[in-house]
């Protein structure tokens, strides 16, 4: 991860902590095709969006596996 990624990780961690403090968390899971390196085909990846409510920021994360979750 480059310098910018390192600096942004602090902000991402803060947003996750704020979302976890909520009484209710709204989540959406979406699948999307991604290229499988070296195979010339696609595989399914997963994208999640988490939010506290409509007045706060949303954080999004992605993973190659459905079992991965940011808020566990």
N, C-alpha and C positions, 0 to 999 in steps of 0.2 A: 504494500500500500504506500502510495506516495505521501509527500508532506501535506497536501491538501486533504487527502483522505484521512490522515491522522488527525488533523485539526477538526474536520467535520464529524469524526467519531464522537467527540465530546458533545456536540450538539445532538447527535442521534441518540446517545445514551441519556441525555437530559429529557428528550421528548418521550422516550420509552418509559422512563421513570414517572413522568407526569401522567402519561396514559394509564399506567398501572395503579395510580392513586385513585382513579375514578370509581364511582359506585357501579357504573355500567360501562362496558367497553363494547363498541360496535366493531365488527370484523367482517371482511369480505374476502373470500378466496376465489381466485381466478386462475384457470389453466392457460398456458400459452405454449406454442411449439417453439423449441429452440434447436439449433443445429447441434448434433452430436459430433464432436471433433473426430475427424478421421474416418467417419463412417459414411458421410455423404447423405445421411438421413436426419430426420428430426426426432426428438423425444419430447415428452411433456414435462414442463417445468411449472412451478407454482408461484403465484404472486399474492401476497396478503396485504390488505390495507387495514389499519387499526385506528380508531378515533374514540375520543371521550364523548364528545357531543359536537354539534355543528359550529360552536364558537371557538373550537380549539384546532390546532394543526392535526394533520393525519400523518402517520408514519407508514411507509411501505417497505416490505422486505420480500426477497425472492429466495427460492431454494429449488434445487433439482429434485428434492424428495417431498412428498406430501406430508410426511410425519414431522418435518421441521417446523417449529413455531417460535417466534420471537418472544412471546409473552408467557411461556411456560415456566 
